[in-house]
Amino acid sequence: MLSKTKLLAYLLTSIWAYFGGFLLWGILGETLLNDHFGSASGVMRDMPDHFHLALGCIILAVTFTAIYSKWSQGKHSISNGASFGILIGILMGFGSGMIDFSTSNLLTFSGFIINALIYIVYYIIMGALAGMVYGKSK
């Protein structure tokens, strides 16, 4: 069932997914990661494909929010959402990031660590937003 709360959570986390990604990786991460790229060249596009980027952010946010709502078992709060975000950030940042580091030349080890920490911040904020929306609906 699609409630107003779910729609609002999907919308807010989708907006964060798109603009937060730009803020964290496009502005902050670019500065922090500049000296930590591996030997792979020509991998990144000069200009992202914004349609597919936005679509991916919506898919990510809706899936994240749906899993959070099941995981939290009705105990919604900003801190509960942030806790879920930490888990997903570790999964994506360190788990998937370590696999990427071991199979590609995209980032140095230091770059992988910086990128993983950015992932954790990204998902903490996304979780806090989802927890806030669901918590307010009680």
Backbone bond lengths (Angstrom), bond angles and torsions (degrees), N, CA, C in turn:
res aa  C-N    CA-C-N  psi(-1)  N-CA   C-N-CA  omega(-1)  CA-C   N-CA-C  phi
1 M - - - 1.450 - - 1.534 108.49 -
2 L 1.292 115.73 136.50 1.459 121.37 -177.50 1.530 109.17 -102.40
3 S 1.327 115.98 103.27 1.457 121.47 -179.08 1.523 110.40 -94.51
4 K 1.336 114.99 170.11 1.464 120.05 175.70 1.527 110.80 -61.80
5 T 1.323 116.13 -38.14 1.470 120.68 179.79 1.518 110.62 -62.08
6 K 1.332 116.83 -47.86 1.464 120.24 179.12 1.521 110.68 -61.47
7 L 1.327 116.72 -45.20 1.470 119.65 179.77 1.523 111.59 -60.68
8 L 1.334 116.35 -42.00 1.462 120.22 179.06 1.533 110.58 -66.19
9 A 1.321 116.92 -41.75 1.471 120.40 177.89 1.529 110.07 -63.37
10 Y 1.333 117.21 -43.17 1.465 121.07 178.36 1.524 110.54 -61.46
11 L 1.321 116.01 -44.76 1.466 120.83 -178.31 1.529 110.87 -64.61
12 L 1.322 116.92 -49.17 1.461 120.81 -176.77 1.531 111.69 -64.97
13 T 1.330 117.33 -43.36 1.459 119.16 179.94 1.531 111.33 -71.58
14 S 1.322 117.81 -30.29 1.473 120.35 175.78 1.523 110.78 -66.78
15 I 1.324 115.95 -42.24 1.465 120.01 177.25 1.526 110.15 -62.55
16 W 1.347 116.43 -43.98 1.461 119.27 177.01 1.530 110.78 -62.52
17 A 1.334 116.82 -43.25 1.466 120.25 -178.10 1.526 110.51 -55.59
18 Y 1.317 116.33 -43.19 1.472 120.70 -177.50 1.532 111.36 -75.21
19 F 1.318 116.28 -58.04 1.461 119.89 -174.39 1.535 112.45 -76.98
20 G 1.328 117.40 -33.57 1.461 120.22 175.93 1.521 111.44 -65.67
21 G 1.333 115.98 -38.46 1.461 119.62 175.38 1.515 111.47 -62.12
22 F 1.331 115.44 -42.03 1.466 119.79 177.05 1.531 110.53 -62.39
23 L 1.331 115.81 -44.61 1.463 120.43 -179.20 1.532 111.47 -64.68
24 L 1.328 116.15 -49.55 1.462 119.48 -173.74 1.521 113.40 -75.98
25 W 1.345 117.56 -44.18 1.471 118.84 -178.07 1.524 112.16 -95.37
26 G 1.326 117.19 -36.70 1.458 120.03 -176.47 1.516 113.88 -75.43
27 I 1.313 117.53 -32.91 1.469 120.42 -178.30 1.527 110.36 -107.72
28 L 1.334 116.88 -63.53 1.462 120.72 -177.43 1.524 111.74 -68.22
29 G 1.320 116.79 -49.49 1.460 121.36 -176.86 1.513 113.65 -63.78
30 E 1.318 116.22 -35.70 1.466 119.07 179.59 1.526 110.53 -59.28
31 T 1.314 116.43 -43.09 1.463 120.95 178.23 1.528 111.28 -67.32
32 L 1.327 116.25 -45.46 1.464 120.37 -176.93 1.529 112.55 -71.17
33 L 1.329 117.07 -33.40 1.457 120.76 -174.01 1.524 114.29 -95.45
34 N 1.317 117.82 -6.68 1.464 121.95 -175.39 1.524 114.07 -48.80
35 D 1.302 117.85 -42.68 1.462 121.55 -176.57 1.524 112.91 -92.78
36 H 1.334 117.08 9.08 1.461 119.75 -173.66 1.525 113.79 -121.59
37 F 1.316 116.68 19.95 1.456 118.91 176.22 1.513 108.83 -80.01
38 G 1.326 115.96 144.73 1.456 121.35 178.75 1.509 111.17 -76.95
39 S 1.313 115.25 -161.26 1.464 120.14 -175.52 1.521 113.59 -85.71
40 A 1.323 118.49 -4.70 1.462 120.76 177.98 1.525 109.16 -67.81
41 S 1.327 117.63 133.84 1.465 120.27 179.31 1.522 109.78 -125.84
42 G 1.314 115.49 154.57 1.457 121.14 179.02 1.520 114.00 70.34
43 V 1.326 116.82 19.25 1.464 121.01 -177.12 1.532 111.10 -82.82
44 M 1.303 116.84 -44.47 1.465 121.18 -176.38 1.524 110.58 -84.59
45 R 1.313 115.44 143.59 1.458 121.23 175.59 1.526 109.00 -78.79
46 D 1.324 116.04 148.84 1.468 119.13 175.58 1.523 110.34 -65.84
47 M 1.316 115.96 -41.42 1.469 121.96 179.45 1.526 107.70 -128.83
48 P 1.335 117.76 125.33 1.470 119.11 -179.27 1.520 111.75 -67.38
49 D 1.308 115.60 156.32 1.464 123.69 172.42 1.533 105.97 -81.56
50 H 1.322 116.82 95.07 1.466 121.29 -170.47 1.518 113.64 -64.23
51 F 1.314 118.49 -31.71 1.466 120.13 178.80 1.529 110.01 -62.35
52 H 1.324 116.03 -52.54 1.455 119.49 -178.45 1.526 111.91 -71.06
53 L 1.312 117.86 -30.48 1.458 121.66 174.31 1.528 110.07 -62.31
54 A 1.334 117.05 -47.86 1.465 121.43 179.17 1.526 111.12 -63.72
55 L 1.317 116.60 -42.02 1.461 120.70 178.39 1.531 110.54 -61.84
56 G 1.317 117.23 -43.71 1.460 121.09 176.83 1.517 111.93 -62.49
57 C 1.327 117.10 -39.53 1.474 121.00 178.47 1.525 111.31 -64.94
58 I 1.328 116.81 -38.29 1.469 120.63 177.89 1.528 109.82 -65.87
59 I 1.330 117.17 -46.26 1.465 120.84 179.16 1.528 110.09 -60.07
60 L 1.333 116.87 -45.98 1.459 121.70 179.59 1.523 110.66 -60.36
61 A 1.330 117.32 -48.18 1.464 121.48 -175.49 1.527 112.10 -67.49
62 V 1.313 117.16 -42.59 1.469 120.38 179.87 1.526 110.11 -64.74
63 T 1.317 116.85 -44.26 1.465 120.68 179.42 1.529 110.52 -65.38
64 F 1.323 117.60 -45.99 1.458 122.40 177.88 1.526 110.32 -56.28
65 T 1.323 116.59 -48.14 1.461 121.90 -176.78 1.527 111.22 -66.63
66 A 1.323 117.08 -40.50 1.470 120.44 178.81 1.530 110.83 -64.44
67 I 1.332 116.86 -42.72 1.467 119.68 178.64 1.532 110.12 -67.15
68 Y 1.330 117.05 -40.83 1.463 120.15 178.03 1.526 110.73 -58.74
69 S 1.324 117.73 -44.93 1.467 119.93 -176.20 1.524 111.03 -63.38
70 K 1.318 118.07 -33.16 1.475 121.55 176.10 1.537 110.39 -75.31
71 W 1.327 116.65 -43.63 1.462 122.46 -176.99 1.527 111.41 -62.55
72 S 1.323 117.40 -39.01 1.464 121.16 -173.34 1.521 113.00 -74.39
73 Q 1.316 118.21 -14.45 1.464 123.73 178.02 1.531 112.53 51.75
74 G 1.330 115.84 41.31 1.461 121.30 176.04 1.518 115.07 81.51
75 K 1.327 117.99 1.03 1.467 121.43 179.07 1.524 108.09 -102.24
76 H 1.312 115.85 80.93 1.457 121.81 -173.58 1.522 111.30 -96.35
77 S 1.334 115.13 132.89 1.460 121.63 173.83 1.521 107.54 -161.91
78 I 1.304 115.63 167.07 1.459 119.82 177.47 1.524 109.88 -61.33
79 S 1.336 117.51 -43.75 1.469 119.61 -178.38 1.524 111.80 -69.19
80 N 1.317 117.98 -35.16 1.458 121.17 176.95 1.530 109.93 -65.95
81 G 1.328 116.46 -42.05 1.467 120.59 176.99 1.516 111.49 -64.82
82 A 1.324 117.12 -40.34 1.462 120.86 178.31 1.532 110.63 -64.76
83 S 1.334 117.40 -38.34 1.467 120.96 176.76 1.522 110.93 -61.59
84 F 1.327 116.25 -42.87 1.461 120.38 176.53 1.528 109.89 -63.31
85 G 1.334 116.13 -41.12 1.461 120.91 177.89 1.518 112.71 -60.20
86 I 1.330 117.41 -38.36 1.466 120.83 177.43 1.529 109.83 -61.18
87 L 1.330 116.21 -45.59 1.469 119.60 179.87 1.524 112.07 -60.92
88 I 1.325 116.27 -45.58 1.465 120.04 179.55 1.528 110.13 -68.22
89 G 1.328 117.35 -37.28 1.467 121.06 177.05 1.515 111.95 -62.00
90 I 1.322 116.94 -41.39 1.463 120.69 176.99 1.529 109.85 -66.00
91 L 1.325 116.23 -43.71 1.465 121.10 178.07 1.526 111.34 -56.47
92 M 1.322 116.08 -51.64 1.461 120.69 -176.16 1.524 112.27 -78.59
93 G 1.329 116.75 -45.89 1.457 120.77 -174.96 1.509 113.48 -71.31
94 F 1.307 116.20 -52.38 1.463 119.40 -177.24 1.527 112.30 -90.00
95 G 1.333 117.89 -43.76 1.460 120.06 -178.92 1.518 113.07 -66.80
96 S 1.322 115.33 -63.09 1.466 119.80 179.77 1.527 110.94 -67.17
97 G 1.337 115.90 -35.91 1.465 119.98 179.25 1.521 112.65 -63.15
98 M 1.329 116.88 -39.65 1.469 120.57 178.60 1.529 110.26 -66.51
99 I 1.328 116.77 -38.03 1.466 119.96 176.14 1.522 109.99 -63.23
100 D 1.342 116.72 -45.48 1.466 120.00 177.49 1.527 111.00 -60.97
101 F 1.342 116.82 -43.30 1.457 120.41 -179.97 1.534 111.06 -61.10
102 S 1.317 116.17 -39.13 1.461 119.80 -176.55 1.526 113.29 -76.74
103 T 1.331 117.27 -15.82 1.465 119.82 -176.07 1.527 114.65 -117.60
104 S 1.330 117.93 -0.85 1.468 119.77 -177.42 1.526 110.76 -144.43
105 N 1.308 115.19 171.75 1.465 122.11 177.27 1.527 111.30 -111.42
106 L 1.316 116.93 34.45 1.460 119.83 -177.32 1.530 112.54 -74.40
107 L 1.338 117.05 -41.84 1.464 121.30 -177.38 1.528 110.10 -134.57
108 T 1.314 114.92 153.48 1.462 120.00 170.03 1.529 107.78 -74.65
109 F 1.324 117.64 174.44 1.460 119.85 178.64 1.530 110.68 -62.52
110 S 1.324 117.29 -42.29 1.472 120.45 177.12 1.519 110.87 -61.49
111 G 1.324 116.40 -40.33 1.459 120.89 177.62 1.517 111.77 -63.38
112 F 1.318 116.54 -39.14 1.458 121.34 177.29 1.528 110.35 -60.84
113 I 1.337 117.46 -43.95 1.465 121.35 179.59 1.529 110.63 -63.47
114 I 1.326 117.26 -46.35 1.474 121.36 178.56 1.523 109.84 -59.97
115 N 1.318 116.95 -46.81 1.461 121.67 -179.21 1.532 110.83 -62.65
116 A 1.324 117.63 -40.08 1.463 121.18 178.96 1.525 110.92 -63.53
117 L 1.323 117.19 -40.31 1.465 120.63 178.43 1.531 111.04 -66.58
118 I 1.326 116.70 -36.55 1.471 120.11 175.99 1.526 109.54 -64.02
119 Y 1.330 117.37 -41.72 1.467 120.81 176.57 1.525 111.05 -57.82
120 I 1.319 116.64 -43.16 1.463 119.52 -178.91 1.525 110.87 -63.31
121 V 1.327 117.83 -44.98 1.469 121.05 177.34 1.531 110.31 -60.28
122 Y 1.331 115.97 -44.97 1.473 122.24 179.83 1.529 111.08 -55.41
123 Y 1.329 116.11 -49.10 1.463 119.85 -176.94 1.517 113.05 -77.73
124 I 1.327 118.82 -27.45 1.467 120.11 173.47 1.523 109.09 -61.33
125 I 1.320 116.65 -46.43 1.467 120.21 -179.16 1.522 110.29 -66.11
126 M 1.326 117.45 -41.69 1.464 120.10 178.53 1.530 110.21 -61.91
127 G 1.326 116.95 -43.14 1.459 120.40 178.49 1.517 112.49 -65.01
128 A 1.330 116.48 -41.51 1.470 120.27 178.16 1.522 110.72 -61.52
129 L 1.331 117.17 -39.75 1.467 120.62 178.26 1.524 111.12 -65.23
130 A 1.329 116.81 -45.18 1.464 120.06 178.44 1.525 110.74 -63.04
131 G 1.337 116.91 -44.97 1.454 120.82 178.80 1.520 112.22 -62.01
132 M 1.327 116.53 -38.58 1.457 120.46 178.93 1.524 111.10 -63.81
133 V 1.332 116.98 -46.80 1.467 120.50 -178.78 1.530 110.65 -63.46
134 Y 1.335 116.64 -48.74 1.458 119.58 179.74 1.520 111.78 -65.45
135 G 1.341 117.40 -36.77 1.466 121.61 178.93 1.511 112.94 -65.74
136 K 1.331 117.92 -35.58 1.457 122.12 -179.61 1.524 111.55 -71.71
137 S 1.341 117.04 -20.29 1.467 119.70 -175.82 1.518 112.54 -82.49
138 K 1.337 117.36 -6.43 1.474 120.01 -179.93 1.502 111.49 -70.71
